Amino acid sequence: MRALILFATDEGQTEKIARHISQRLTEQGIATDRHNIAVDPNRPIALDAYDAVIVGSPIHYSHYDVRLAEYLKQFRDLLHEMPSAFFSVSLGIMSEDDSEQDEVRKITAAYLHETDWNPLLTIHFAGALTYSKYNWLKRKLMQWVAKKEGGPTDTRFDYEFTNWKQVDLFVDQFVEFIQRCKQPDEEYAHRTMYSKPVRRYSVANLRAKAEESA
């Protein structure tokens, strides 16, 4: 099977997480492709060629990437069928202020509602303070935010807060969901022989199995 990791990143932490996810999936026998739409927004994507998709975006100024939202809207129907997951990258999710964490979750809920997408898994990862990649104004702004939160303010260094064990657990859980979405071999062979093409890995299969065990 093959999975696509679709993401947007400007400072690079989301891409670093995407690479880690890709490596973890590969270790479990799942081939992956990665596409950063911030680098190549016009590249056509044949999403129907994949069995599963993981989407990732950072939060900047209380918003997820708009370009990514356009892709999600474009592939809305297909995303309803195939196993999918969303990972968010932010500093707010690691705040000691509960209201900051709640705000991240509200932004995420609004984004998924706007794109009419209901991924099997949604998770929030802490990002990084990459002072070296900010322009002067953003560096000062992020330093102020870090000071307010009790974080590191020495702009000579970059700071990473991503919990990589959490990332691994997310991938492992998603792989379990993918396997539960798989149609049994005999049933799949029968359906593809006598009806129109069907997806080997489908959310509908997961729902059917849940109903059978209920």
C-alpha positions as CSV (number, residue, x, y, z in Angstrom):
1,M,0.0,0.0,0.0
2,R,1.0,3.6,-0.4
3,A,0.3,6.7,1.7
4,L,0.6,10.4,0.9
5,I,1.9,12.9,3.4
6,L,0.5,16.3,2.3
7,F,1.7,19.4,4.3
8,A,2.6,23.0,4.3
9,T,5.6,24.5,6.1
10,D,7.5,27.8,6.0
11,E,10.0,27.4,8.8
12,G,10.5,23.7,8.4
13,Q,9.3,22.0,11.6
14,T,6.2,20.6,10.0
15,E,8.4,19.2,7.2
16,K,10.7,17.6,9.8
17,I,7.7,15.9,11.4
18,A,6.4,14.8,8.0
19,R,9.8,13.2,7.2
20,H,9.7,11.4,10.6
21,I,6.2,10.1,9.9
22,S,7.3,8.9,6.5
23,Q,10.2,7.0,7.9
24,R,8.0,5.4,10.6
25,L,5.5,4.3,7.9
26,T,8.2,2.9,5.7
27,E,9.5,0.9,8.7
28,Q,6.1,-0.7,8.9
29,G,6.0,-1.6,5.2
30,I,4.0,1.3,3.9
31,A,5.5,3.2,0.9
32,T,5.1,7.0,1.2
33,D,5.3,10.2,-0.8
34,R,5.6,13.6,0.7
35,H,4.4,16.9,-0.9
36,N,5.0,20.4,0.6
37,I,2.5,22.6,-1.1
38,A,4.3,25.7,0.2
39,V,7.2,24.8,-2.1
40,D,5.2,23.6,-5.1
41,P,1.5,24.7,-4.8
42,N,0.7,24.1,-8.5
43,R,1.9,20.5,-8.7
44,P,-1.0,18.2,-9.5
45,I,-1.8,15.5,-7.0
46,A,-3.4,12.2,-7.9
47,L,-4.8,11.5,-4.5
48,D,-6.9,8.6,-5.7
49,A,-3.6,6.7,-6.4
50,Y,-3.0,6.4,-2.7
51,D,-4.6,4.2,0.0
52,A,-4.3,6.7,2.8
53,V,-3.3,10.3,3.5
54,I,-1.9,12.2,6.4
55,V,-2.2,16.0,6.3
56,G,-0.2,18.4,8.4
57,S,-0.1,22.2,8.9
58,P,1.4,24.7,11.4
59,I,-0.7,27.4,13.0
60,H,0.5,30.9,12.1
61,Y,-1.2,34.0,13.5
62,S,-4.2,31.8,14.6
63,H,-4.7,30.3,11.1
64,Y,-3.8,27.1,9.3
65,D,-2.4,27.2,5.8
66,V,-5.0,28.5,3.3
67,R,-3.4,26.7,0.3
68,L,-3.8,23.4,2.1
69,A,-7.5,24.1,2.8
70,E,-8.0,24.5,-1.0
71,Y,-6.6,21.0,-1.5
72,L,-8.8,19.5,1.2
73,K,-11.9,21.1,-0.4
74,Q,-10.9,19.9,-3.8
75,F,-10.6,16.3,-2.6
76,R,-13.5,16.4,-0.1
77,D,-15.4,13.4,-1.5
78,L,-12.3,11.2,-1.7
79,L,-11.2,12.2,1.8
80,H,-14.6,11.0,3.1
81,E,-13.8,7.5,1.7
82,M,-10.1,6.9,2.4
83,P,-8.3,6.6,5.8
84,S,-7.0,10.1,6.7
85,A,-5.4,11.8,9.6
86,F,-4.5,15.4,10.4
87,F,-1.6,16.7,12.5
88,S,-1.4,20.3,13.8
89,V,1.9,22.0,14.7
90,S,2.0,24.9,17.1
91,L,3.5,26.4,20.2
92,G,0.1,27.2,21.8
93,I,-0.6,23.5,22.4
94,M,2.3,23.4,24.9
95,S,1.2,26.5,26.8
96,E,0.6,26.2,30.6
97,D,-2.4,28.4,30.0
98,D,-5.4,26.1,29.4
99,S,-7.1,28.9,27.4
100,E,-4.2,28.9,24.9
101,Q,-4.6,25.1,24.3
102,D,-8.4,25.5,24.0
103,E,-7.8,28.2,21.4
104,V,-5.7,25.8,19.3
105,R,-8.4,23.2,19.5
106,K,-11.1,25.8,18.4
107,I,-8.9,26.8,15.5
108,T,-8.6,23.2,14.5
109,A,-12.3,22.5,14.8
110,A,-13.1,25.5,12.7
111,Y,-10.6,24.5,10.0
112,L,-12.0,21.0,9.7
113,H,-15.5,22.3,9.6
114,E,-14.6,24.8,6.9
115,T,-13.1,22.1,4.8
116,D,-15.9,19.6,5.6
117,W,-13.3,17.0,6.6
118,N,-13.6,14.4,9.4
119,P,-10.2,12.6,9.6
120,L,-10.0,9.4,11.6
121,L,-7.3,10.9,13.7
122,T,-6.5,14.5,14.7
123,I,-3.5,15.3,16.9
124,H,-1.6,18.4,18.1
125,F,2.2,18.4,18.1
126,A,4.4,21.1,19.7
127,G,6.5,22.9,17.2
128,A,9.7,24.8,17.4
129,L,11.1,28.3,18.0
130,T,13.3,28.8,14.9
131,Y,14.6,32.3,15.6
132,S,17.3,31.9,12.9
133,K,14.6,31.6,10.2
134,Y,12.4,34.6,11.3
135,N,12.7,38.1,10.0
136,W,13.4,40.9,12.5
137,L,9.8,41.7,13.2
138,K,8.7,38.1,13.7
139,R,11.8,37.3,15.7
140,K,10.8,40.1,18.2
141,L,7.2,38.9,18.2
142,M,8.1,35.3,18.9
143,Q,10.6,36.4,21.6
144,W,7.8,38.3,23.3
145,V,5.4,35.3,23.1
146,A,8.1,33.0,24.5
147,K,8.8,35.4,27.3
148,K,5.1,35.6,28.2
149,E,4.9,31.8,28.3
150,G,8.2,31.4,30.2
151,G,10.0,30.0,27.2
152,P,13.5,30.5,25.8
153,T,14.2,34.0,24.6
154,D,17.8,33.9,23.5
155,T,17.4,34.5,19.8
156,R,20.9,33.2,19.0
157,F,19.5,29.7,19.2
158,D,16.6,27.6,17.9
159,Y,14.5,25.4,20.2
160,E,12.6,22.3,19.4
161,F,9.7,21.1,21.5
162,T,8.2,18.3,19.4
163,N,7.7,15.0,21.3
164,W,8.9,12.4,18.9
165,K,7.5,9.5,20.9
166,Q,4.1,11.1,20.5
167,V,4.7,11.3,16.8
168,D,5.5,7.6,16.7
169,L,2.4,6.7,18.7
170,F,0.3,8.7,16.3
171,V,1.7,6.9,13.3
172,D,1.3,3.5,14.9
173,Q,-2.3,4.2,15.8
174,F,-3.0,5.4,12.3
175,V,-1.5,2.2,10.8
176,E,-3.9,0.2,13.0
177,F,-6.8,2.3,11.6
178,I,-5.6,1.7,8.1
179,Q,-5.5,-2.1,8.6
180,R,-9.0,-2.0,10.0
181,C,-10.1,-0.2,6.9
182,K,-8.9,-2.9,4.7
183,Q,-11.4,-5.1,2.8
184,P,-10.9,-8.9,3.2
185,D,-9.0,-10.3,0.3
186,E,-11.7,-12.6,-1.0
187,E,-14.4,-10.0,-0.7
188,Y,-12.2,-7.4,-2.4
189,A,-11.4,-9.8,-5.3
190,H,-15.1,-10.6,-5.7
191,R,-16.3,-7.0,-5.7
192,T,-13.6,-5.8,-8.2
193,M,-14.4,-8.7,-10.5
194,Y,-18.2,-8.1,-10.7
195,S,-18.7,-4.4,-10.0
196,K,-17.1,-1.1,-10.5
197,P,-13.7,-0.5,-8.9
198,V,-13.7,-0.1,-5.1
199,R,-11.2,1.1,-2.7
200,R,-9.2,-1.6,-0.9
201,Y,-8.8,0.6,2.1
202,S,-12.1,2.4,2.9
203,V,-13.6,4.1,5.9
204,A,-16.8,2.3,5.0
205,N,-15.1,-1.0,5.8
206,L,-14.1,0.3,9.2
207,R,-17.7,1.4,9.9
208,A,-19.0,-2.0,8.7
209,K,-16.7,-3.9,11.1
210,A,-17.7,-1.6,14.0
211,E,-21.4,-2.4,13.3
212,E,-20.7,-6.1,13.2
213,S,-18.9,-6.1,16.5
214,A,-21.5,-3.8,18.2
